[in-house]
């Protein structure tokens, strides 16, 4: 978020952060380890229901396209099911992303307006009502709908590729699930980064700065910093994407096997 929202340097000046590792170093030196976890409370509160709704949305999207439970879906159908999951998660993601982004950039600006996630939510609601809390919802949809489609389609595709001949997909080993989940996360974020940059800029902008929404953000970025600016934070995102999503899918598969064992008819 800090890389995505840092202002364009004036002529003759160096950028605030020259890259991912410079941002990491300056954050660690200036704020300590806690600075690396700024805004953590909002994602932690939302992550469990968000992923529950995400996987529920994907399962519902598959069922809506199946005539019988045993129908094998095509990859475009899996992509469509994944897109539905992105719609479902936006209601949880949008406010959490808004709060997280504001908390992560305030330390870099030197201003401490919000004491934490709850205080940030209260101030946003007091200043602009529910619209203030959900600012950036359209951009969150633009990011999560296609990215979630890519996410689940890629995961199912990789699982099929990694399944040995004569074996069932449900019997995949943990290392193969980790590999498929990690690569799915990379494909997900390859699609999600440009709208994520726009979302971060829009959600952290002062009220009224972008009157026409994401179109104004996009015009400003392209005009001042070029197309490459839409991929700010690429390295940081990709470093996170593989391990985070590998763990996510492994957790899901283990949870499903456990639930099927505990309550097979549920």
N, C-alpha and C positions, 0 to 999 in steps of 0.2 A: 504493500500500500504506500509506503514512503517513497519508493522508487517511482511508482505510478503517479503520485501527486506532487512531486517536487517541482517547483517553478522553473521555467526556462531561465538559465543564467543570462545576465546582461553581457553585452560585448566586452571582452577582456576579463570576465569573471569565470571562475571554474564552477561546475555544477556542485550542488550540495553533496551529492553522492555520485561517485564515478562509476559505480556498479554494485552488484549484489554484495560482494565481499567487503567493499568499502563501507557500505551501509551497515553491514553486520558489525564491522570493527568500530565504527563511530557510535553505533547504538550501545554496544557493550561498554565502551570507554565512558561515554557520557551518562549512561543510565544504569549500567550494571546488567546482570542477568535478567532482572525483572523487566527491563526495557524490551527484551526480546519477546515477552509474553504480554505486552500491553494490549488491553482490550480482550483478554482471554475469556473473561466471565460470560460475555454475551454468546460467543460460539459454543462454549461448554453447556450453557443452559439449553441452547437450541439444537445441539448436535444429535442427541438421542431421538427426540421426536422427529427431527428433520430426516434422518436416515430411515426411521421406521416408516414415515410417510413416503419417502423416496422409493423404497423397495415395495411398499404396498401399491404405489402408483404404477410401478413397472409390472407387477403381477396382475393388476387390474387391466392394464393396457394389453397384456398378452391374452387374458381371458376374453376380453371384448372382441378379439380377432379370431378366436378359436371356435369352431363349431362343436368340437368334442375336446375334452381335456387332454387327449393324446395327440392332437394336431401339432405337427412340427411347423413352426413359423419360419418364414423367410427372413433374411437379414433386414430388408426394408421394413418388414412388420415389427421386428425387434427394435429397430430404430424408432418407429412410431410409438411403440409402447414405452420406450425410454423417454421420449419427448413428453409424454403424459406425466411421467414422474417428475419432470422439471416444473411442470405447471403446479403440481401438488405442493412441492417444497417451497415455492416462492413466498407463500404467506408467512412461513417461518423464517426463511432466509433473509428477506428484505430488511426487516427491522434490525436483525442481528448484525448484518453486514454494515448497515448505517452506523450503528453504535460502535462497532469494532473499528471502522475506518476513522471515525472522529477521534476516538481515544488513541489510536496509533499515531496520528499525525500531530496531536496537540503537544506532545513532548518535544518534537522536532522544531515546532514553532516557538517554543519557550513560553507559551501561554498555557495555564492550567485552568481551563474553564469547567471541566467535568472531573469530579473526584472518583468516579467509577461508572460502571455500566448502568446501575439503577439511577444514579444522579443524572447521567446523560439522557436516559429515556424520559425522566421526569421533566428535564429542561426542554427537550424537544417537543414533548406534548404540550407543555405550558406555552411555548412560543408559537407553535403552528398546529396544534391539535394532532389528530391521528395522521394527517397528511405529512407532518414533519417527521414522524417516526417511520413512515413508509416511503419516504422520498427515495427515488431510485428503483421503485418496483418494476417499472417497464423495462429498465435496463437489466434488472435481475432476471426477468423472464427471457429477455433477448440472449442473456448469457446461458442460463440453465436449461432452457428447452432444447436447443440443438446440441449443447454439450452433453446433456444427459442421454439423448438419443445415441450419440457417438459412444458414450461411456458403456452403456449396457450392450449395445450391438457388438462393440469390440470385445467386451468380456466374453460374451457367448461364442463369438467367432474363435477367439483364442482357446477357449475351453475345448471346442470341437477339434481344433488343430492339435492340441496337446494330449488328447485322449488316445491312448494306444488302440490299435486295431483289435476289435473283438471285445473291448472293454466299454463300460458305461461311463458317461460324463460324470455321473454322481460318485464315481469311485476315484476321481482325481486326487492325487497326493497333495499334501499341504504346500510343498515347494512349487508345484505347478499352478496351484490356485493363487499363490502369492505372486508368481510371475505374470499370470494372466491379469490379475487385479491391478498390479503395478503398471503394466503397459496400458491397460484400459484408462487408468488415471492420466497417463501422459497424453493419450489421444483425446481425452476429455478436455484437458487444459489447452491443448493445441487449438481447439475450436473456441474455448472460452476466453482466452486472454484478451483479444481486442475489446469485446463488450465489457470485460472486467475492468479494463483500464478506463473506459468511458464511465462506467458505474462508479468507480472510486473517485474520479474527478468530480462527477456530478454530486455524489453524496457528501463530499467534503467542501463543496463550494459555498460561499456566502449566499444567503437568501436572495433570490432575484437575479443572480449572476447569469444564469442560463435560462432565459425566458422561454425558449423553444425546446427545452429539454436536451436530449442526447444529440440532436442535430447541431445545436450550438457548440456543444462540447467537441463533437467530431470536426466541425469546421475549424475551430480554434486550434485543435491539436495538429490537423493536417497542414493548416496555414503556417503555424509557427514552428513546428518540429518535424513535419514530414510523416509519411506513412509508418516509418520505423517506430514512431512514438506509441503506436497501438500495441507494440510488443514490449513495452517497458515492464521490467520485473520478470522477464521470461526465464532467466536462469534461476531466480529464487523460487518461482512457481514449479519449475521442473524438478528441482532438488527435493521439494516437498511431495510432488505428485506421486512418485513411485512408491515410497514406503507407506505413505498415508493410505493410499487406495489399495495397496496390497493387503494391509492390515484390515481395512474395511471389508473387503470381499471374503477374506479368511474368516473374520468374525461372523459374517452373515452365513457362510456355508456351515460353520461349526454350530451356530445357533439353530439353523434349520434342521440339521441332523439330530441335535439334542431334543428339539421340540417334537420331531417325528418319532423319536424313541420314547419320550415321556407321554405324548398324546398322539398316537398314530392316526386316530380318527378325527382329530380336531379340524 
